[in-house]
Amino acid sequence: MMIKKIFTIIIIISLSLGLNTLAKPEYAIDLESPDEFTLIGKVIYIPLEGGFYGIEERATGNKYLPLNLPEAFQQTGIEVQIQAKKVKDISGIAMWGKYIHIQTLELIPPRSTQTQ
């Protein structure tokens, strides 16, 4: 009887730990860190390693690789303003830009090139 209770407790603890790991994201973002920033940039397609979308900052040319860029914004040439956090403890094969997690995202309308 005692062995059955111990076995049941071990199973419950194992399941709890397993479910806890599923709830964690694949990368770490610190929601209270000073690594939050805002930028305006252009979405570009990078045809490396199967292809991916990145953002090149307008003011500095810095390159960022968002891990959560919505599909609707995966269009080469559109300009966006984003508030993001730097992502730590992640590595990938892209080797292009700094990994970020987008907090807010806004489309910037194209500038008019017509003169009247």
Backbone as ProteinMPNN parsed JSONL, in Angstrom:
{"seq_chain_A": "MMIKKIFTIIIIISLSLGLNTLAKPEYAIDLESPDEFTLIGKVIYIPLEGGFYGIEERATGNKYLPLNLPEAFQQTGIEVQIQAKKVKDISGIAMWGKYIHIQTLELIPPRSTQTQ", "coords_chain_A": {"N_chain_A": [[0.817, -1.191, 0.0], [1.938, 1.263, 0.808], [3.973, 1.558, -1.065], [2.498, 1.955, -3.372], [1.372, 4.492, -2.867], [3.692, 6.083, -2.794], [4.626, 5.705, -5.4], [2.49, 6.89, -6.819], [2.754, 9.559, -5.947], [5.254, 10.181, -7.042], [4.654, 10.03, -9.78], [2.771, 12.133, -10.008], [4.366, 14.359, -9.337], [6.255, 14.222, -11.416], [4.626, 14.633, -13.681], [3.734, 17.238, -13.134], [6.132, 18.714, -13.279], [6.756, 18.259, -15.968], [4.588, 19.474, -17.34], [5.013, 22.098, -16.56], [7.356, 22.735, -17.937], [6.433, 22.757, -20.545], [4.924, 25.075, -20.597], [6.728, 27.133, -20.658], [8.368, 29.627, -22.699], [10.273, 29.162, -25.778], [12.469, 30.716, -25.739], [14.181, 33.176, -23.772], [12.786, 36.027, -22.343], [13.125, 38.985, -20.571], [10.826, 40.561, -18.858], [11.076, 42.748, -17.247], [13.419, 44.013, -17.769], [15.957, 46.442, -18.751], [16.249, 46.277, -21.442], [14.434, 47.037, -23.35], [13.243, 48.669, -26.248], [12.488, 51.13, -28.812], [11.967, 51.312, -32.311], [12.173, 52.435, -35.723], [11.826, 50.897, -38.761], [12.604, 49.0, -41.778], [11.024, 46.214, -43.194], [12.628, 43.376, -44.348], [13.424, 40.712, -46.625], [15.461, 37.982, -46.136], [17.335, 35.862, -47.964], [18.652, 33.529, -46.851], [19.569, 30.329, -45.534], [17.058, 28.98, -45.993], [15.431, 31.17, -45.877], [14.116, 34.127, -44.325], [12.465, 36.771, -42.464], [13.572, 39.996, -41.594], [14.284, 43.033, -39.751], [15.455, 46.144, -40.668], [16.872, 48.822, -39.147], [15.912, 52.193, -39.629], [17.322, 54.582, -38.879], [19.917, 53.793, -38.012], [20.742, 51.521, -39.374], [21.007, 49.148, -38.09], [20.471, 45.648, -37.64], [17.742, 43.51, -37.019], [16.268, 40.546, -35.803], [13.224, 39.485, -35.59], [11.435, 37.287, -33.497], [8.781, 36.879, -33.475], [7.336, 38.022, -35.64], [4.379, 38.959, -37.088], [2.561, 37.202, -39.644], [1.155, 38.845, -41.418], [2.739, 41.076, -41.565], [4.962, 40.285, -42.872], [6.274, 41.345, -45.297], [8.268, 42.439, -47.803], [9.86, 45.566, -47.757], [7.929, 47.154, -46.44], [7.421, 49.685, -43.959], [7.846, 49.829, -40.466], [6.989, 50.589, -37.073], [8.274, 49.567, -34.098], [8.052, 48.337, -30.771], [10.241, 46.69, -28.783], [11.887, 43.911, -27.143], [15.145, 42.862, -26.259], [16.268, 39.594, -26.909], [17.558, 37.021, -24.986], [19.829, 34.308, -24.364], [19.538, 32.575, -26.592], [20.213, 30.931, -29.624], [20.786, 30.687, -33.108], [20.666, 29.531, -36.533], [20.662, 31.537, -38.345], [22.415, 33.767, -38.151], [22.268, 36.526, -38.538], [21.612, 39.695, -37.651], [20.192, 40.909, -34.493], [18.441, 39.051, -32.099], [15.05, 39.639, -31.311], [12.038, 40.24, -29.421], [8.926, 41.181, -30.333], [6.971, 43.671, -28.865], [5.021, 45.678, -29.374], [3.612, 46.649, -32.5], [3.468, 48.6, -35.375], [2.253, 49.672, -38.479], [3.835, 51.847, -40.746], [2.618, 54.265, -42.836], [3.281, 54.448, -46.384], [5.438, 56.985, -47.705], [4.367, 59.758, -49.582], [5.235, 60.214, -52.959], [4.467, 61.897, -54.849], [4.17, 65.14, -56.337], [2.407, 68.172, -56.301]], "CA_chain_A": [[0.0, 0.0, 0.0], [2.837, 2.411, 0.901], [4.676, 1.655, -2.348], [1.524, 2.509, -4.318], [1.279, 5.933, -2.586], [4.952, 6.702, -3.22], [4.601, 5.668, -6.861], [1.512, 7.909, -7.241], [3.343, 10.879, -5.692], [6.31, 10.37, -8.046], [3.994, 10.306, -11.064], [2.181, 13.481, -9.94], [5.466, 15.331, -9.406], [6.815, 14.166, -12.774], [3.682, 15.299, -14.593], [3.755, 18.677, -12.836], [7.355, 19.277, -13.848], [6.639, 18.19, -17.42], [3.657, 20.501, -17.801], [5.646, 23.384, -16.315], [8.303, 23.002, -19.017], [5.673, 23.07, -21.758], [4.384, 26.424, -20.506], [7.8, 28.108, -20.835], [8.681, 29.897, -24.105], [11.503, 28.556, -26.267], [13.542, 31.671, -25.522], [13.969, 33.929, -22.539], [12.686, 37.482, -22.376], [12.984, 39.517, -19.223], [9.842, 41.629, -19.012], [11.411, 43.892, -16.399], [14.794, 44.426, -18.05], [16.086, 47.711, -19.482], [16.558, 45.978, -22.834], [13.289, 47.381, -24.194], [13.546, 49.823, -27.087], [11.579, 51.414, -29.921], [12.686, 51.648, -33.531], [11.462, 52.486, -37.001], [12.663, 50.187, -39.717], [12.02, 48.4, -42.972], [11.007, 44.756, -43.21], [13.32, 42.851, -45.519], [13.516, 39.263, -46.717], [16.838, 37.524, -46.239], [17.237, 34.536, -48.577], [19.657, 32.608, -46.315], [19.097, 29.21, -44.703], [15.628, 28.761, -46.178], [14.772, 32.475, -45.934], [13.429, 34.66, -43.144], [12.249, 38.212, -42.494], [14.239, 40.776, -40.568], [13.981, 44.463, -39.771], [16.643, 46.989, -40.697], [16.509, 50.117, -38.543], [16.08, 53.31, -40.557], [18.302, 55.573, -38.424], [21.275, 53.285, -37.786], [21.058, 50.375, -40.215], [21.103, 47.932, -37.274], [19.62, 44.556, -38.124], [17.041, 42.798, -35.953], [15.593, 39.327, -36.228], [12.1, 39.267, -34.682], [11.003, 35.9, -33.359], [7.322, 36.816, -33.504], [6.795, 38.934, -36.648], [3.145, 38.374, -37.632], [2.586, 36.901, -41.079], [0.623, 39.995, -42.155], [3.802, 42.07, -41.691], [6.084, 39.67, -43.573], [6.227, 41.899, -46.653], [9.477, 43.204, -48.067], [9.736, 46.987, -48.09], [7.039, 47.956, -45.597], [8.075, 50.285, -42.804], [7.124, 49.574, -39.222], [7.522, 51.082, -35.808], [8.09, 48.496, -33.137], [8.627, 48.365, -29.435], [10.731, 45.319, -28.66], [12.84, 43.557, -26.086], [16.222, 41.988, -26.693], [16.107, 38.213, -26.467], [18.831, 36.453, -24.531], [19.883, 32.845, -24.209], [19.047, 31.878, -27.779], [21.117, 30.96, -30.766], [20.144, 30.138, -34.29], [21.551, 29.36, -37.682], [20.518, 32.679, -39.245], [23.618, 34.594, -38.07], [21.939, 37.817, -39.133], [20.859, 40.55, -36.757], [20.008, 40.613, -33.073], [17.12, 38.49, -31.835], [14.153, 40.468, -30.506], [10.639, 39.831, -29.256], [8.129, 42.383, -30.571], [5.928, 43.96, -27.881], [3.984, 46.362, -30.146], [3.991, 46.761, -33.909], [2.579, 49.521, -36.086], [2.636, 49.926, -39.869], [4.019, 53.254, -41.105], [2.153, 54.411, -44.219], [4.319, 54.889, -47.327], [5.505, 58.428, -47.955], [3.919, 60.118, -50.927], [6.306, 60.715, -53.817], [3.867, 62.775, -55.851], [4.132, 66.572, -56.038], [1.255, 68.778, -56.987]], "C_chain_A": [[0.873, 1.272, 0.0], [3.578, 2.635, -0.417], [3.757, 2.278, -3.395], [1.394, 4.018, -4.121], [2.532, 6.662, -3.058], [5.007, 6.772, -4.748], [3.656, 6.744, -7.408], [2.085, 9.311, -7.057], [4.435, 11.173, -6.724], [5.711, 10.697, -9.404], [3.418, 11.716, -11.083], [3.269, 14.54, -10.048], [6.065, 15.365, -10.81], [5.92, 14.871, -13.781], [3.686, 16.801, -14.372], [4.98, 19.335, -13.438], [7.3, 19.283, -15.372], [5.725, 19.262, -17.973], [4.235, 21.897, -17.606], [6.623, 23.718, -17.433], [7.582, 23.34, -20.313], [5.178, 24.508, -21.758], [5.449, 27.488, -20.745], [8.034, 28.359, -22.319], [10.01, 29.261, -24.478], [12.699, 29.473, -26.073], [13.195, 32.512, -24.313], [13.85, 35.419, -22.825], [12.442, 37.939, -20.953], [12.065, 40.726, -19.317], [10.147, 42.856, -18.169], [12.82, 44.406, -16.67], [14.808, 45.77, -18.786], [16.371, 47.504, -20.969], [15.392, 46.251, -23.776], [13.626, 48.642, -24.979], [12.5, 49.966, -28.182], [12.424, 51.758, -31.14], [11.721, 51.743, -34.701], [12.385, 51.821, -38.012], [11.868, 49.597, -40.852], [12.112, 46.88, -42.857], [11.694, 44.305, -44.497], [13.347, 41.323, -45.453], [14.976, 38.898, -46.928], [16.809, 36.094, -46.766], [18.35, 33.568, -48.139], [18.976, 31.493, -45.547], [17.586, 28.984, -44.808], [14.812, 30.04, -46.214], [14.059, 32.845, -44.647], [13.292, 36.168, -43.302], [12.965, 38.863, -41.32], [13.809, 42.224, -40.676], [15.296, 45.218, -39.716], [16.233, 48.38, -40.217], [16.856, 51.262, -39.487], [17.243, 54.22, -40.143], [19.74, 55.044, -38.386], [21.697, 52.169, -38.732], [21.223, 49.084, -39.416], [20.09, 46.908, -37.758], [19.038, 43.802, -36.931], [16.275, 41.626, -36.543], [14.454, 39.04, -35.244], [11.66, 37.804, -34.681], [9.495, 35.761, -33.501], [6.722, 37.84, -34.477], [5.545, 38.303, -37.257], [3.227, 38.218, -39.15], [2.107, 38.093, -41.918], [1.69, 41.064, -42.39], [5.032, 41.494, -42.391], [6.02, 40.051, -45.046], [7.447, 42.787, -46.847], [9.142, 44.653, -48.409], [8.802, 47.788, -47.209], [7.828, 48.505, -44.415], [7.189, 50.108, -41.584], [7.793, 50.304, -38.075], [7.241, 49.985, -34.797], [8.665, 48.878, -31.78], [8.999, 46.912, -29.178], [11.624, 45.155, -27.448], [13.897, 42.655, -26.695], [15.977, 40.601, -26.116], [17.489, 37.668, -26.125], [18.713, 34.938, -24.494], [19.263, 32.097, -25.389], [20.128, 31.961, -28.845], [20.401, 30.307, -31.928], [21.141, 30.035, -35.425], [21.552, 30.58, -38.599], [21.785, 33.533, -39.286], [23.413, 35.938, -38.778], [21.127, 38.6, -38.108], [20.785, 40.061, -35.322], [18.583, 40.11, -32.865], [16.318, 39.42, -30.93], [12.781, 39.803, -30.415], [9.818, 41.108, -29.357], [7.038, 42.495, -29.507], [4.731, 44.638, -28.571], [4.524, 46.579, -31.555], [2.964, 47.637, -34.617], [3.124, 49.754, -37.492], [2.768, 51.431, -40.087], [3.601, 53.393, -42.556], [3.286, 54.895, -45.124], [4.265, 56.402, -47.523], [5.103, 58.699, -49.388], [5.083, 60.677, -51.724], [5.77, 61.658, -54.89], [3.953, 64.224, -55.389], [3.017, 67.184, -56.86], [1.611, 70.066, -57.635]], "O_chain_A": [[0.583, 2.231, -0.715], [3.782, 3.776, -0.832], [4.218, 3.061, -4.225], [1.314, 4.757, -5.102], [2.443, 7.736, -3.653], [5.396, 7.794, -5.312], [4.001, 7.435, -8.366], [1.916, 10.163, -7.929], [4.527, 12.295, -7.224], [6.224, 11.566, -10.108], [3.564, 12.425, -12.079], [3.107, 15.518, -10.778], [6.35, 16.443, -11.331], [6.4, 15.618, -14.634], [3.644, 17.564, -15.338], [4.879, 20.402, -14.043], [7.762, 20.237, -15.998], [6.053, 19.897, -18.975], [3.97, 22.79, -18.411], [6.712, 24.876, -17.841], [8.084, 24.14, -21.103], [5.028, 25.103, -22.825], [5.109, 28.641, -21.012], [7.92, 27.437, -23.126], [10.784, 28.867, -23.605], [13.839, 29.035, -26.231], [12.042, 32.552, -23.883], [14.716, 36.002, -23.477], [11.646, 37.347, -20.223], [12.469, 41.786, -19.794], [9.531, 43.903, -18.363], [13.359, 45.166, -15.866], [13.804, 46.182, -19.367], [16.698, 48.457, -21.675], [15.374, 45.739, -24.895], [14.224, 49.574, -24.441], [11.727, 49.045, -28.446], [13.462, 52.41, -31.026], [10.613, 51.208, -34.67], [13.57, 52.143, -38.103], [10.64, 49.675, -40.893], [13.147, 46.335, -42.472], [11.383, 44.786, -45.586], [13.3, 40.729, -44.376], [15.642, 39.45, -47.803], [16.308, 35.199, -46.084], [18.922, 32.867, -48.974], [17.91, 31.701, -44.968], [16.918, 28.815, -43.788], [13.627, 30.007, -46.543], [13.478, 31.997, -43.97], [13.925, 36.769, -44.169], [12.962, 38.345, -40.203], [13.061, 42.597, -41.58], [16.138, 44.977, -38.851], [15.365, 49.026, -40.805], [17.94, 51.302, -40.068], [18.063, 54.587, -40.984], [20.677, 55.779, -38.697], [22.89, 51.9, -38.877], [21.542, 48.041, -39.986], [19.003, 47.251, -38.222], [19.739, 43.497, -35.966], [15.711, 41.71, -37.635], [14.672, 38.431, -34.196], [11.533, 37.176, -35.731], [8.983, 34.649, -33.633], [5.705, 38.46, -34.166], [5.624, 37.239, -37.872], [3.878, 39.004, -39.838], [2.615, 38.316, -43.017], [1.564, 41.87, -43.311], [6.052, 42.176, -42.485], [5.755, 39.222, -45.917], [7.629, 43.772, -46.132], [8.268, 44.931, -49.23], [8.873, 49.017, -47.225], [8.774, 47.881, -43.934], [5.965, 50.218, -41.652], [8.989, 50.594, -38.101], [6.106, 49.531, -34.658], [9.629, 49.636, -31.675], [8.172, 46.013, -29.335], [12.051, 46.124, -26.822], [13.602, 41.8, -27.53], [15.535, 40.458, -24.976], [18.45, 37.835, -26.876], [17.621, 34.378, -24.584], [18.552, 31.11, -25.205], [20.858, 32.948, -28.94], [19.516, 29.473, -31.741], [22.306, 30.407, -35.29], [22.354, 30.653, -39.53], [22.185, 33.979, -40.361], [24.279, 36.41, -39.514], [20.033, 38.17, -37.744], [21.242, 38.97, -34.982], [17.633, 40.683, -33.398], [16.822, 39.923, -29.926], [12.426, 38.935, -31.213], [9.995, 42.022, -28.552], [6.282, 41.552, -29.272], [3.583, 44.235, -28.382], [5.733, 46.678, -31.767], [1.756, 47.442, -34.479], [4.316, 50.002, -37.67], [1.908, 52.201, -39.66], [4.156, 52.721, -43.425], [4.15, 55.658, -44.691], [3.195, 57.011, -47.51], [5.462, 57.951, -50.298], [5.834, 61.517, -51.228], [6.522, 62.154, -55.729], [3.825, 64.51, -54.198], [2.733, 66.752, -57.978], [0.757, 70.703, -58.253]]}, "name": "protein", "num_of_chains": 1, "seq": "MMIKKIFTIIIIISLSLGLNTLAKPEYAIDLESPDEFTLIGKVIYIPLEGGFYGIEERATGNKYLPLNLPEAFQQTGIEVQIQAKKVKDISGIAMWGKYIHIQTLELIPPRSTQTQ"}
